[in-house]
Amino acid sequence: MLTLHSFLQSMVLFVKSLVVKVKKQMYRSSSVLMTGMMVVAVIAFSANGFGGSGKNALAAPMSEESREEEPETEEIEGSGLVTEAKIQFGLLNTDSEGQQLAGALLLDEVRKQQEQQEAAQAQVEALQRQIVKEKQEEAARKRAEEAKRKAEEERRAARRISYTDEDYQVLLRIVQAEAGICDKKGKILVANVIINRVLSDEFPDSVRAVVYEPSQFQPVSNGTINSARVTAETIECVDRALDGEDYSGGALYFMNRRGSGSAASWFDRHLKYLFAHDGHEFFR
């Protein structure tokens, strides 16, 4: 009897270990549990098959132990496995939601980085366009300045006349005599008128011939041209005029209205008034 009882206990332990193994491995196959229960049933049936006292002696411990084990078996089969399944399912769901959340966060981060890169690229492109624009504007400005410089050089070159030393001295004296009390621009303007006449077909072709043409310049008529003392400023102004600096607008005549007397009316009747500067009026 002792041997049979020990055998029954070992079978019960085997069934319990089998159930625990099923729990740990999360197998939900009911066939394994049913197999264990069938083994217990067969062993119990075999124990009941023994006669007399053996039946009573074995049946009682088996029934008591079976009653003690049944709640554990039911908990494992029922609420335990269901609870475990729910926990696992919850973990799976949590993991799935976590993955979705992580994916969403990653996608949002990637989108932000892409937007930042696009913004940085747009800024770089804007700066590049600005640099290109500034270079184009600078190139255009330089071209305009170069064109202006060339035009001025051509204009100055067109106003440069040939002159002798005597022509130079005559020009210095007439400018000093006519505009000695004027500012630099006033002196350059008087020299401009002399040069304009040299360049014009209406007047002689040299400075001396223009200046000494009869009845043209009062200092020649009254002789003050010979007593004029040329200053350094007058020399500077004459040199600038001979180099092509010009403010005359093509003027061929000038007069001081207060010093011209009745002759002023001739200027008004026969010439085109251009402008006045520092006591002189200029005509064409």
Secondary structure, 3 states (H helix, E strand, C coil): CHHHHHHHHHHHHHHHHHHHHHHHHCCCCHHHHHHHHHHHHHHHHHHHCCCHHHHHHHHHHHHHHHHHHHHHHHHHHHHHHHHHHHHHHHHHHHHHHHHHHHHHHHHHHHHHHHHHHHHHHHHHHHHHHHHHHHHHHHHHHHHHHHHHHHHHHHHHHHHCCCCCHHHHHHHHHHHHHHHCCCCHHHHHHHHHHHHHHHHCCCCCCCHHHHHCCCCCCHHHHHCHHHCCCCCHHHHHHHHHHHCCCCCCCCCCEEECHHHHHHHHHHHHHHCCEEEEECCEEEEC
